[in-house]
Amino acid sequence: MKEYKTDVAIIGGGSAGLAAAIIIKKSGLDALILERDRELGGITLQCIHNGFGIHEFKEELTGPEFVQRFINEVKHLEIPYKLDTMVIKIEKNKTIYAVNNKEGLIKVIPKAIILAMGCRERTRGNINMPGFRPAGIYTAGQAQRFVNVEGYLPGNTYVILGSGDIGMIMARRLIWEGCKVKAVVEIQPTVSGLLRNEVQCLEDYDIPLITSYTVTKIHGRHRVKGVTISKVDRQFDRIIGTDRFIECDTLLLSVGLIPENELSHNAGAELSSNGGPIIDNNLETEIEGMFACGNVLQVHDLVDLVVAEAKRAGINAIEYIKNRYGKNLKKKDKIKCLTGENVNYIKPDLINKSDISKEIIFSFRVQRPERRILIQFKDENNNIVFKRKKRYVIPSEMIELNINLGESGASDETKTIKVEVIPQPEVLIDNND
Ligand SMILES: Cc1cc2nc3c(=O)[nH]c(=O)nc-3n(C[C@H](O)[C@H](O)[C@H](O)COP(=O)(O)OP(=O)(O)OC[C@H]3O[C@@H](n4cnc5c(N)ncnc54)[C@H](O)[C@@H]3O)c2cc1C
């Protein structure tokens, strides 16, 4: 078996992996990118709409234009990468096993690892949709790849289940290709993707958005012939007597994304409620020297935030190799971050007590939309250590806050920090929110 040694092994050659590799190489350390696909770039390669790079390059680029800049730099810096190379196992001591069709099974021995494997789409099986298995059922991302990369149309007349961003972007894309999109059906009472996508992708093209409905039957034995949709109650149970039949030949599912963490979990990294690995404020998992960034850690709305997070992971991996590698100095004293009212998950999960006086980037999502709210961070004695007013919050928009908890009253005596999002109608609203 061929064996490779490197300073940092980066698993995944999407935007996160590429950005991390560049910062590591520029510091003088070696990086090796392992990518299972036939080319570098990740999911952005199939996102040919614009809206990428507004923060990073102050320009509005398409996904491929955005990621090509990183690919060019990786090539310019001569950072080694292996394509068609699927990582199949990470051991607790960080030894990596991967396979490709040129070398077979290979072994990579790094000093540090950056997990950048992205996320995958939930499928029909994930949402327990019963019935036959006719042709014509795809995830929205699969259809996006067929149309934008491979040059195939999966069907002619569509129903899209789920109003996530990929579903709405695909609805518009299919109209541009001359297809019919009969409806986007959403189980929640409100749209689940970004509002700008609801306006630009659905309203501008008169595509009906049917909320509080779900698909309850798929018709057709060999090919989809239509779907039955039914209204649901607050518990998402079907309301009898509300069934409607919609004729279509293709059903696209846009019903959520799951961070791709089988490798991390099998290596011994614990996962948190959002499916990403538990990390501290240095993006370090419970396995010393193994860091995570991008969609494998938390599903991001903006690639610019992915890149910023990946750069931090790279800087922390460099710090680890230079100061802690082989010394068993992993910081043990930690404050736990907990989710309270209307908070779905919070990153980081842990704060090193030694970093309490540093600026820490917290990111989280709410469970339900709310207007005029107060974001509060409380310690275990219910003392408020941070608060911020906000005009509105919605689950589809990740919230990022840069906070120095030490300055606002937390100390190394603090055991837990609970984050909650509560309505506060009487508070004044921040002008910049
Ligand atoms: C449809 C859609 C529209 C979007 N629109 C926008 C937008 O308008 N503006 C914006 O800023 N952002 C947008 N985003 C978000 C942004 O593109 C992503 O958040 C970002 O690209 C994620 O980068 P990543 O590197 O974490 O993951 P990915 O790009 O998914 O990269 C992960 C890589 O890891 C590889 N990998 C996984 N497992 C293994 C393994 N075991 N071995 C080897 N390799 C592995 C994968 O093949 C992949 O290449 C959109 C995303 C989608 C899906």
The ligand as a Gaussian input file, in Angstrom:
#p B3LYP/6-31G(d) Opt

LIG

0 1
 C      -28.064000      24.834000      -4.979000
 C      -27.166000      25.658000      -4.132000
 C      -27.189000      27.021000      -4.313000
 C      -26.304000      27.827000      -3.595000
 N      -26.325000      29.166000      -3.833000
 C      -25.424000      29.971000      -3.214000
 C      -25.331000      31.378000      -3.556000
 O      -26.069000      31.893000      -4.387000
 N      -24.387000      32.117000      -2.922000
 C      -23.554000      31.565000      -2.000000
 O      -22.690000      32.258000      -1.453000
 N      -23.642000      30.238000      -1.656000
 C      -24.557000      29.429000      -2.231000
 N      -24.622000      28.092000      -1.906000
 C      -23.859000      27.583000      -0.767000
 C      -22.397000      27.213000      -1.061000
 O      -22.250000      26.836000      -2.398000
 C      -21.933000      26.065000      -0.174000
 O      -22.255000      26.381000       1.158000
 C      -20.438000      25.794000      -0.270000
 O      -20.060000      25.655000      -1.619000
 C      -20.058000      24.552000       0.514000
 O      -18.681000      24.310000       0.384000
 P      -18.008000      23.022000       1.067000
 O      -16.586000      23.030000       0.609000
 O      -18.281000      23.000000       2.518000
 O      -18.763000      21.770000       0.469000
 P      -18.749000      21.164000      -1.014000
 O      -18.651000      22.213000      -2.040000
 O      -19.943000      20.261000      -1.066000
 O      -17.409000      20.302000      -1.059000
 C      -17.246000      19.100000      -0.371000
 C      -16.330000      18.212000      -1.174000
 O      -15.946000      17.080000      -0.388000
 C      -15.885000      15.952000      -1.242000
 N      -15.996000      14.741000      -0.397000
 C      -17.023000      14.384000       0.403000
 N      -16.778000      13.214000       1.017000
 C      -15.539000      12.821000       0.605000
 C      -14.719000      11.687000       0.885000
 N      -15.132000      10.707000       1.706000
 N      -13.511000      11.597000       0.287000
 C      -13.067000      12.578000      -0.568000
 N      -13.827000      13.676000      -0.871000
 C      -15.036000      13.798000      -0.285000
 C      -17.061000      16.161000      -2.182000
 O      -16.919000      15.412000      -3.368000
 C      -16.994000      17.663000      -2.426000
 O      -16.228000      18.004000      -3.549000
 C      -25.458000      27.253000      -2.620000
 C      -25.449000      25.851000      -2.416000
 C      -26.293000      25.067000      -3.166000
 C      -26.245000      23.576000      -2.951000

